[in-house]
Amino acid sequence: MHIAPFDNQNKPIVDTDDPTVPLNYFNIVKLKKGEAFEYQVPGYETCIVPATGSVDVDVESVPFPALGNRGEDVWDGEPEGAYVPVGAKAQMVCVSESAEVFVAGAKYDKVLDPFDVREHDLVQYGSDDTKTHRKIKHILGQKQHDKVGRLLVSELFTVGQGGWSGFPSHKHDTNRLPDETRHDETYNFRFKPNWGSGLQMLQREDNAPGDAYHIVDGSTICIDTGYHPCCVLPGYEMYYFTILGGLTQRSLVQYFQPTHAYQIETIPGIKDMIAKFK
């Protein structure tokens, strides 16, 4: 499902128990200097990630000051995040001139401890030189595995050569271990320059025609079932903020589309990327 960009007025774009991706939660919060925003999401663990700007975060009286260091856009610096336990009260106060903040969430039933992820804690896989021109920056990734329930949060970058991401095509809509896990997935896209655009494919069955969505700067995509590669127009860079929420476990097990699975062996670094979604 494609949700076109709109002014959500700091209200969830993907709310709890969403009919398409019930395991996910997603909000975009926009603040000016000195403005505050407070939230609680019962039944969901969340992660606060400034897209731009800086905010002071308080999670049940645990402070995480000056979270976020990016200026003009998501390419302007490294991401940072703060983990908010299930149902906890979180507040953010804008300490820069303005801030745009992503709030990612996944359904979970246990209360853990809050923590922050700073620039030096990030783990990156891939580079601009890989055949599919993709790199991934894990905010809540393998490094935080023992501190998080079922939420995975990453930023993916596709460079401007008409590059593809999410290929070889894969899905993760059915719990049938050890071959596949059920993980709902939500994306928010940005383009550089911001008048760029791309394409999100969604193929429900191998070798059967699927759907395609024209994605623009600020598009949100919710993926429930099917194989889902995406691409950017030549000459533009593409970014997407990625939320994964598992049904029964945090580690993601992708099932690769049989027609294209052999290409795992042809793409440098792709096996390492696959292995790190834990």
Summary of the structure (lengths in Angstrom):
residues: 278
radius of gyration: 17.6
end to end distance: 25.3
largest distance: 53.0
contacts: 966
relative contact order: 0.19
helix: 7%
strand: 50%
